[in-house]
Amino acid sequence: MAEKVYLVNPETGSRHRLNDCKPCPKPSSSLKFSSSPKYRNIDLPKTVDLSSKMTPVETQGDTAACVGNALAAAYEFLIKKKTGRDIDVSRLFIYYNGRLRDAVDEGIIEDSGCSIASAIEGLKEYGCCKEDWFPYDIRKINQRPPKNCYDDAVNFRITHGLALKPNLQEMKLCLAQGYPFVFGLKTFKSFSTAETNGGLVPVPEPDEDISLEHYHHAMLAVGYDDKLKKFIVKNSWGPNWVSCVR
């Protein structure tokens, strides 16, 4: 079983699960955003904030399901954008199938995180059912969803994903066109300060890069602010942490 890793805030004593966003075990099959019809060179606004159009912030709890939470948030945004309705989709369904795709050669499903690319492939192959069909019960974190969940989910498969380059212009273009994106990042010790400073994650100090081991975490980018030189993101550590890290 994979060792659990946490980000601990020394001021509050709170801790949140990390090391849950894995690198993809094989090359992603997603189309490149820069080569898709959605890529258009436009005059970028100074700020974009899609957070008001998001569904409520979730809590992943003591699980490594950050990728499932982030992709569920993105999927719910797209549903709300199209229908105007808040629909709660199953985060555990997405997380299970992401791990299933990651573990094709190993056949082992455990609560150790998954890759963003594999979770997207899972949405393409299996779709996603509603939360009511497969609720977020961490006691069932490693259980395969029942057949009726797959029967329902197949009607809600995505057609494709788009891969962004780690390029400032491209990421801002995506957001300016009204699309949030899921991303993974290394967390530094200073990441924990966002809990008590209003949600601001500072640029890491040079010595932070060598001071400790860094672990990965996935979130959803929902905007940016040129004046603050920050991205706005939706996390999955509950509304009492921060709703949007800036």
HELIX and SHEET records of a PDB file:
HELIX    1   1 PHE A   33  SER A   35  5                                   3    
HELIX    2   2 SER A   51  LYS A   53  5                                   3    
HELIX    3   3 CYS A   66  THR A   83  1                                  18    
HELIX    4   4 ARG A   91  ASP A  102  1                                  12    
HELIX    5   5 ILE A  116  GLU A  125  1                                  10    
HELIX    6   6 ILE A  138  LYS A  140  5                                   3    
HELIX    7   7 LYS A  147  ALA A  153  1                                   7    
HELIX    8   8 VAL A  154  PHE A  156  5                                   3    
HELIX    9   9 LEU A  168  ALA A  176  1                                   9    
HELIX   10  10 LYS A  189  GLU A  195  5                                   7    
HELIX   11  11 GLU A  208  SER A  211  1                                   4    
SHEET    1   A 2 VAL A   5  VAL A   8  0                                        
SHEET    2   A 2 ARG A  15  LEU A  18 -1                                        
SHEET    1   B 2 CYS A  21  LYS A  22  0                                        
SHEET    2   B 2 CYS A 114  SER A 115  1                                        
SHEET    1   C 2 LEU A  31  LYS A  32  0                                        
SHEET    2   C 2 LEU A 162  ALA A 163  1                                        
SHEET    1   D 3 THR A  47  ASP A  49  0                                        
SHEET    2   D 3 TYR A 215  ASP A 225 -1                                        
SHEET    3   D 3 PHE A 181  THR A 187 -1                                        
SHEET    1   E 4 THR A  47  ASP A  49  0                                        
SHEET    2   E 4 TYR A 215  ASP A 225 -1                                        
SHEET    3   E 4 LYS A 230  LYS A 234 -1                                        
SHEET    4   E 4 CYS A 244  VAL A 245 -1                                        
END                                                                             
